[in-house]
Amino acid sequence: MGMANSSALKFTVHRQPPVLVVPAGPTPQELKLLSDIDDQEGLRFYTPAIHFFRQHEGRGDVDPVPVLRGAIAAALVHYYPLAKRLRELQGRKLAVDCTGEGVLFVEADADVRLDQFGAALQPPFPCLDKLLFDVPGSSDLPDAPLLHFQVTRLACGGFIMAVKIQHAVADGPGRVQFLAAVAEMARGAAAPTVRPVWGRELLMALTDDDLAGAPRTFAHREYDDVPDTKGTIVPLDSMTHRSFFFGPREVAAVRSHLSPSLHRGATMFEVLTGCLWRCRTVALAPTPDEEMRMICLASVRAGRKLQQSGTVIPVGYYGNAFAFPVAVSTAGDLSTKPVSYTVELVMKAKREVNVEYLRSVARLMVRRGRPHFTVVRAYLMSDLTRSGIRDLDYGWGKPVYVGPAKGGVGAMHP
């Protein structure tokens, strides 16, 4: 479902000069290594999210800017590495240099009402560059702030909070965990409910001496070196961005084409990912012998253990704890075989992932210089429907919309 009603919306935003918000209390001064999952090339970028809030009855005179700025400062006492700067060490290893510079914060006002964005708030949003201003030089690693916030007051009394976070320091659940701490502080809490855990040593590459036995080997075709001989990579800025809605009826329609076992066993994410991979391949019409890739994000959170050591990702861990498993097939098979074929490939790739798989990725990163995952003839999907971000309350009730600020890789969200 696209945003036809708001796509032509124009408005003016008046910004105050950007400031740095530092932790509200003293924090350790130290150098903290990122994990060998965190610092891979494919995670060295910023991920934007946006929150839309209506004017809240009973808080009409409360300015959200100082409240949120103070809550960010309070949360950073507990998440102090996020207020620091990245440093690249030998072997392209990333570390956080904890010297307390702070995170970027912009205060702004816009001459637009919330209802002018349309009834169905979905990305892409008009004038996003005004709602999350890219301060010149603020995204240039290694000296850039790891978090950027912009709070924009609207003419109707509502406001927009946009944020982008450097992916190398936190994955999706980690970002939501930090924002949950900000929300709690904004509502007056003294400390976050979930205490943050750094613990990046859990996902460092193990040496042979550290291993209890021979490590299991994985193909890791997500990191294949595939040359783009046919110019198939299209820059994101050259793509048209649209949002589409899949409700129960649409998902049921896709499931009706699956075999009985897949109909019962495949998750909604696996069903839609397999279907979209097949549809995209048919639309692109590559030659039948070309290899196509479907990359999906698979988390190892929620107690998925490493068989050899019994390691689990602890509650409070906010680093990257997911892999990019890939399903591979020729375009001919994808286009001619039933959707059950693609769904089964996605299921097999996604369900191979556990902490042992992630440790294998860590060893690959060290051995091969931290490469980017393959993007040639590849399609990437992530599932944000269970992230919990839409339940966060900063004191103005739940947001009207919260989620991705723009399209990038394919993402499902509430």
Beta strands, then each sheet from edge to edge (+ up, - down):
strand 1: 13-15
strand 2: 19-21
strand 3: 30-33
strand 4: 46-53
strand 5: 85-88
strand 6: 94-98
strand 7: 103-110
strand 8: 147-153
strand 9: 159-166
strand 10: 291-296
strand 11: 298-299
strand 12: 322-323
strand 13: 326-330
strand 14: 378-383
strand 15: 401-404
strand 16: 410-412
sheet 1: 1+ 7- 2+
sheet 2: 1+ 7- 8- 9+ 4- 15+
sheet 3: 3+ 6- 5+
sheet 4: 13+ 10- 14- 16-
sheet 5: 11+ 12-
end
